[in-house]
Structure formats: structure tokens, C-alpha cells
Amino acid sequence: VRIQTERHYNGIWHCIQETYRTEKVWGFYKGVSASVLTVSVISSVSFGTYKNFLCTICKLRYGAADAKPSKVDVSLAGGAAGAVRVVLMTPSEVAKVRMQTQRNPHPSVASPQPVSKPKYRGSLHCLKVIAKEEGFGGLYKGCSALLCRDCSSSAIYFLTYSALCDWLTPAGKNKPGFLVVLLSGGFAGVLAWGLATPMDVIKSRMQTDESDQHKYKGLVHCARESVRKEGAKVLFKGLGLNCIRAFPVNMVVFVTYEAVLRFTDHYTN
């Protein structure tokens, strides 16, 4: 978020050094409560929407919910999952971005000037302040960029995972093995975030735009102004970091997803 919204960082390592120098370890965990409080619900809704939407499509097209879906079916279900997720995700994303771009120097860092009291004392307080100052719409700032990001990236995410699992699973086996799920999930995450990063940059910039700033009039204006001032490369800020994070995270996500599905299938049957 900091690399995407601020211009004075030379790269990932410089951002890490500056964050630690001014805010110590706590600086790396800003906005974490917003993510922790919502991540399970958002993941549940996302994967649940994908699975149920896919079963419904298969039932309508092929007459059976457990029929093998086409690549288009998987993409549509993935896009639907991304769209539904946005409704729940946007307020927590706004809180996370605002908390992460707020500077709170660590008490041990010497400063010639007295440290001002932070505007946001936590994620929930941040949401309360935004709702008061900017209205309900403030909680959904950047929603258009988030919708574009998640619909397209979620479609690619599930399509890549499904295609790689089919390709790597030996003939005769109904379900992919542990290693296949790990690799497919990791590569699906990297590809999805590679596609999502430009809209992720726009989303973060729109969400940092507080009520007294009004820098951006909307998605297109934000994209145009960002490119005009910093060049097209601005749309790929944070790409490397997103991809580095995406591989291990989505390995774990899909292994857990498959394990839970198999566990519930075993006990419901």
C-alpha cells in the first residue's frame, strides 16, 4: 500500500527500512485487525459463491451439479465470487489502507517536534470516523476499482487453478494430489495478482483520498492522473511484492480449501 500510494520509496527494501526506522516492528502490522476480523467471512463467501455458482451452471447446462464444467463455466463462477466479495471487502480495505498510510512514529524515535495524536486509533475507530466525516459512501470508496480488480482476477484465479489441476493430475485420478494443489494454488495466485496489480494501485490511491483532499473524481480520473504524473509504470507498483506474497499464501489457501471439501464430503456421505 505504501509503495503504491507514495512516491518517495525507491523499492521494497527502502520501504521496509524506512518503516522500521520510524515505526519499528509495529509499523508492519498496521491495519491488521481489519483484515483479521473479515478474512474468514470474505474467504467463506468467496469460495462458497464460486462452488455454488459453478454447481448451478453445471445443473442448468448439463443436467447435473457434479458434471465437469467448461473453462467458461469456471471463469464465470470465479467472476461471480469476486463480485460478491467486493460488497463485504470494501470497508475493511478502506480501513486497512487508511491505517497503513497514517504515520505514527515510534516513541523511541527521536523527533525535534512533538508527535501529533493520530487521526485513526484503530481499524474500527477508522471506520467510525470515515462514516461520520464522509458518510456511508466513504466506506465504499474505491469500490469500482475493487470490483474491476476482483471480478477479473478471481476469474483468472479459479480458471488457472482448475486448468493446472486438470493438467497435472494423472489420468484415472478423480482428485488432484497434495503437491498438485500446492503448485496450482501458488501459480494461480501469482497470475491473478499479476493481472490485479494495476487496479490494486488505483484502488489504494482512491481509498487514501480523504474528504478534505478530493484529489480523484473517480476510477478513470485516478488512473489518468497517476499515469500523467508518474508514467505507465505507476500501474505496476508493488507487483513484485504482490507476486512474492501470492505464491505461499495461495498454496495454503487451496490446500485448506481442498482439505475442508474432502473432510465435509467424507462425513456428509
Secondary structure as the mmCIF struct_conf table of DSSP 4:
data_model
#
loop_
_struct_conf.conf_type_id
_struct_conf.id
_struct_conf.beg_label_comp_id
_struct_conf.beg_label_asym_id
_struct_conf.beg_label_seq_id
_struct_conf.end_label_comp_id
_struct_conf.end_label_asym_id
_struct_conf.end_label_seq_id
HELX_RH_AL_P HELX_RH_AL_P1 ARG A 2 THR A 5
BEND BEND1 ARG A 7 ARG A 7
BEND BEND2 GLY A 11 GLY A 11
HELX_RH_AL_P HELX_RH_AL_P2 ILE A 12 GLU A 23
TURN_TY1_P TURN_TY1_P1 LYS A 24 LYS A 24
HELX_RH_3T_P HELX_RH_3T_P1 VAL A 25 TYR A 29
TURN_TY1_P TURN_TY1_P2 LYS A 30 GLY A 31
HELX_RH_AL_P HELX_RH_AL_P3 VAL A 32 TYR A 62
BEND BEND3 GLY A 63 GLY A 63
TURN_TY1_P TURN_TY1_P3 ALA A 65 ASP A 66
BEND BEND4 ALA A 67 ALA A 67
HELX_LH_PP_P HELX_LH_PP_P1 LYS A 68 SER A 70
HELX_RH_AL_P HELX_RH_AL_P4 LYS A 71 THR A 101
BEND BEND5 GLN A 102 GLN A 102
TURN_TY1_P TURN_TY1_P4 PRO A 107 SER A 108
BEND BEND6 VAL A 109 VAL A 109
BEND BEND7 PRO A 112 GLN A 113
HELX_LH_PP_P HELX_LH_PP_P2 PRO A 114 PRO A 118
BEND BEND8 LYS A 119 LYS A 119
BEND BEND9 ARG A 121 GLY A 122
HELX_RH_AL_P HELX_RH_AL_P5 SER A 123 GLU A 134
HELX_RH_3T_P HELX_RH_3T_P2 PHE A 136 TYR A 140
TURN_TY1_P TURN_TY1_P5 LYS A 141 GLY A 142
HELX_RH_AL_P HELX_RH_AL_P6 CYS A 143 LEU A 168
BEND BEND10 THR A 169 THR A 169
HELX_LH_PP_P HELX_LH_PP_P3 PRO A 170 PRO A 170
TURN_TY1_P TURN_TY1_P6 ALA A 171 GLY A 172
BEND BEND11 ASN A 174 LYS A 175
HELX_RH_AL_P HELX_RH_AL_P7 PHE A 178 THR A 208
TURN_TY1_P TURN_TY1_P7 SER A 211 GLN A 213
BEND BEND12 LYS A 217 GLY A 218
HELX_RH_AL_P HELX_RH_AL_P8 LEU A 219 GLU A 230
HELX_RH_3T_P HELX_RH_3T_P3 ALA A 232 PHE A 236
TURN_TY1_P TURN_TY1_P8 LYS A 237 GLY A 238
HELX_RH_AL_P HELX_RH_AL_P9 LEU A 239 THR A 268
#
